[in-house]
Amino acid sequence: MKKFIQKTSAFVAVAAILFSFNACEQADVAPDAGLAAQGIDEAHQTNSMNLNKTYTVHLMELNNSGVNGTATIDLNGDMIDVNLEASGLTPNMEHMQHIHGFTDNNKNAVCPPMSADKDGDGLISLVEGVPFYGPVLVALTPYPTADAAGMVNFMNDYGISRVVRSLQNNVIVLHGMYVDGVYDATIPVACGQIKVMNNGKGKK
């Protein structure tokens, strides 16, 4: 358990570094070229802000948790509405839930296979899953508490950055279950790939 806590602390530090990214520099660019680039960037940003898409997520169990569920995400410009239902969770306990992914849009997040269990303890820890699903991009707060039947019915909206807007590259991960009689709030219990339902554009 001490090793796991140390690994988790290391992951938090690494995730904080990965999460901070700098804007592209435009040093040594002629004024006219800089203005043109700015115009192109603003046009692209405006275009992106007009996007409306709907995504679906099929949550499947990790670590033999018995957890499963579904989620829909409605993208409206730089806002997302998340609706998530899940069952099989630990009753009356809070369950963290996040959109995980990579800031490099060419790298897709995936749900980890059991081979991700590198220490051979029979469980995929939060840290062992990171190479597959990446750091936290959006924390789906306030984290819900499962009811007495182990179910959650959650909805909320969030502002997102441009790097998160390629939602189909990301996954949703749910966390929290008992391990050796102790509730581990970090351990992944379900994961699902975010998939596009439609590609429509919003009204301008």
C-alpha positions as CSV (number, residue, x, y, z in Angstrom):
1,M,0.0,0.0,0.0
2,K,2.9,2.4,0.8
3,K,4.3,1.7,-2.7
4,F,1.0,2.5,-4.2
5,I,0.7,5.8,-2.3
6,Q,4.2,6.8,-3.4
7,K,3.3,5.9,-7.0
8,T,0.1,7.9,-6.8
9,S,1.9,10.9,-5.4
10,A,4.4,10.6,-8.3
11,F,1.5,10.4,-10.8
12,V,-0.1,13.6,-9.4
13,A,3.1,15.5,-9.9
14,V,3.6,14.1,-13.4
15,A,0.0,14.8,-14.3
16,A,0.3,18.4,-13.1
17,I,3.3,18.8,-15.4
18,L,1.6,17.2,-18.4
19,F,-1.6,19.3,-17.8
20,S,0.3,22.6,-18.1
21,F,1.1,23.4,-21.7
22,N,2.3,26.6,-23.4
23,A,0.9,28.6,-26.2
24,C,2.8,28.4,-29.5
25,E,5.4,31.1,-29.8
26,Q,5.6,33.4,-32.8
27,A,9.0,34.9,-32.2
28,D,11.0,36.4,-35.1
29,V,7.9,36.6,-37.3
30,A,7.4,39.7,-39.5
31,P,4.5,42.0,-38.3
32,D,2.4,41.3,-41.4
33,A,2.9,37.6,-41.2
34,G,2.1,37.7,-37.5
35,L,-1.2,39.5,-38.2
36,A,-2.1,37.0,-40.9
37,A,-1.4,34.1,-38.6
38,Q,-3.4,35.7,-35.9
39,G,-6.3,36.1,-38.3
40,I,-6.2,32.5,-39.4
41,D,-6.0,31.3,-35.7
42,E,-9.0,33.5,-34.7
43,A,-11.0,32.2,-37.7
44,H,-10.2,28.6,-36.8
45,Q,-11.1,29.3,-33.1
46,T,-14.4,30.9,-34.1
47,N,-15.2,27.9,-36.3
48,S,-14.4,25.5,-33.5
49,M,-16.6,27.4,-31.1
50,N,-19.6,26.8,-33.4
51,L,-19.3,23.0,-33.3
52,N,-22.1,21.0,-31.8
53,K,-21.6,17.3,-31.5
54,T,-23.0,14.4,-29.4
55,Y,-20.9,11.6,-28.1
56,T,-21.7,8.3,-26.4
57,V,-19.7,6.2,-23.9
58,H,-20.2,2.6,-23.0
59,L,-18.6,2.1,-19.6
60,M,-17.2,-1.4,-19.0
61,E,-15.7,-2.9,-15.9
62,L,-12.0,-2.8,-14.9
63,N,-10.4,-4.8,-12.1
64,N,-13.4,-7.2,-12.0
65,S,-15.4,-4.5,-10.3
66,G,-18.8,-5.4,-11.9
67,V,-19.3,-1.7,-12.7
68,N,-20.9,-0.8,-16.0
69,G,-22.9,2.1,-17.4
70,T,-23.4,4.6,-20.2
71,A,-22.8,8.3,-20.7
72,T,-23.6,10.9,-23.3
73,I,-21.7,14.1,-23.9
74,D,-23.2,17.1,-25.8
75,L,-20.5,19.5,-27.1
76,N,-21.6,23.1,-27.7
77,G,-18.6,25.2,-28.6
78,D,-16.4,25.3,-25.6
79,M,-19.0,23.7,-23.2
80,I,-19.9,20.1,-22.6
81,D,-23.0,18.6,-21.0
82,V,-22.3,15.2,-19.4
83,N,-25.0,12.7,-18.5
84,L,-23.7,9.5,-16.9
85,E,-25.4,6.5,-15.4
86,A,-23.6,3.6,-13.8
87,S,-24.3,0.6,-11.6
88,G,-22.3,-2.0,-9.6
89,L,-20.4,0.7,-7.7
90,T,-19.6,0.6,-4.0
91,P,-22.8,1.7,-2.2
92,N,-22.8,4.9,-0.2
93,M,-19.2,5.8,-1.3
94,E,-18.0,8.7,-3.4
95,H,-16.6,7.8,-6.8
96,M,-14.2,10.0,-8.7
97,Q,-14.8,10.2,-12.5
98,H,-12.7,11.9,-15.1
99,I,-12.2,12.4,-18.8
100,H,-8.7,11.1,-19.4
101,G,-6.6,11.7,-22.5
102,F,-3.4,13.0,-24.0
103,T,-2.7,16.6,-24.9
104,D,-1.1,15.3,-28.1
105,N,-4.2,14.9,-30.4
106,N,-2.4,12.3,-32.4
107,K,-2.4,9.9,-29.5
108,N,-5.7,8.3,-28.6
109,A,-6.5,7.2,-25.0
110,V,-7.7,3.6,-24.6
111,C,-8.9,1.5,-21.7
112,P,-6.1,-0.5,-20.2
113,P,-6.0,-4.3,-20.6
114,M,-5.2,-6.6,-17.7
115,S,-1.6,-6.7,-19.0
116,A,-1.3,-3.2,-17.7
117,D,-0.9,-4.8,-14.2
118,K,2.9,-4.5,-14.1
119,D,3.4,-5.3,-10.5
120,G,1.4,-8.5,-10.7
121,D,-0.9,-7.8,-7.8
122,G,-4.0,-8.7,-9.9
123,L,-5.2,-5.0,-10.1
124,I,-4.6,-2.2,-12.5
125,S,-3.7,0.8,-10.4
126,L,-4.3,4.4,-11.3
127,V,-0.6,4.8,-12.2
128,E,-0.5,1.6,-14.2
129,G,-3.4,2.8,-16.3
130,V,-1.8,6.2,-17.2
131,P,0.2,5.0,-20.2
132,F,-3.1,3.8,-21.8
133,Y,-5.6,6.5,-20.9
134,G,-3.3,9.5,-20.0
135,P,-3.7,12.2,-17.3
136,V,-6.9,13.8,-16.2
137,L,-8.2,16.4,-18.7
138,V,-11.6,17.1,-17.1
139,A,-12.6,16.2,-13.5
140,L,-16.4,15.4,-13.7
141,T,-17.2,17.1,-10.4
142,P,-18.9,17.2,-8.0
143,Y,-18.0,13.5,-7.7
144,P,-21.2,11.5,-7.1
145,T,-21.9,9.2,-4.2
146,A,-23.4,5.8,-5.2
147,D,-26.8,5.1,-3.6
148,A,-27.6,2.0,-1.5
149,A,-27.9,-0.1,-4.6
150,G,-24.5,1.0,-6.0
151,M,-26.0,3.3,-8.7
152,V,-25.2,6.8,-9.8
153,N,-27.2,9.1,-12.1
154,F,-25.1,12.2,-12.8
155,M,-25.3,15.3,-15.0
156,N,-23.4,18.5,-15.1
157,D,-21.8,20.9,-17.6
158,Y,-18.2,22.1,-17.9
159,G,-16.1,24.5,-19.9
160,I,-13.3,22.8,-21.8
161,S,-10.1,24.0,-23.5
162,R,-9.3,23.4,-27.2
163,V,-7.0,20.5,-26.5
164,V,-9.9,18.6,-24.9
165,R,-12.3,19.4,-27.8
166,S,-11.2,16.3,-29.8
167,L,-13.3,14.3,-27.4
168,Q,-13.3,11.1,-29.5
169,N,-9.6,10.8,-28.6
170,N,-10.4,10.4,-24.9
171,V,-12.0,8.1,-22.4
172,I,-14.1,8.3,-19.2
173,V,-12.8,6.5,-16.2
174,L,-14.7,5.8,-13.0
175,H,-12.8,5.1,-9.7
176,G,-13.3,3.6,-6.3
177,M,-13.7,0.1,-4.8
178,Y,-12.7,-1.9,-1.7
179,V,-9.3,-3.6,-1.9
180,D,-8.3,-5.9,1.0
181,G,-11.0,-4.5,3.1
182,V,-10.0,-0.8,2.6
183,Y,-11.8,1.6,0.2
184,D,-9.4,2.7,-2.5
185,A,-10.8,5.9,-4.0
186,T,-8.3,6.0,-6.9
187,I,-8.4,2.5,-8.3
188,P,-10.1,2.4,-11.8
189,V,-13.4,0.4,-11.8
190,A,-14.8,1.2,-15.2
191,C,-13.7,2.8,-18.5
192,G,-15.3,3.7,-21.8
193,Q,-14.1,5.2,-25.1
194,I,-15.8,8.4,-26.1
195,K,-17.4,8.0,-29.6
196,V,-19.0,10.5,-31.9
197,M,-22.8,10.1,-32.4
198,N,-23.1,12.9,-34.9
199,N,-21.0,15.4,-36.7
200,G,-23.5,18.2,-37.1
201,K,-22.5,21.9,-36.8
202,G,-24.3,24.4,-34.7
203,K,-26.1,27.5,-35.9
204,K,-23.9,30.5,-36.6
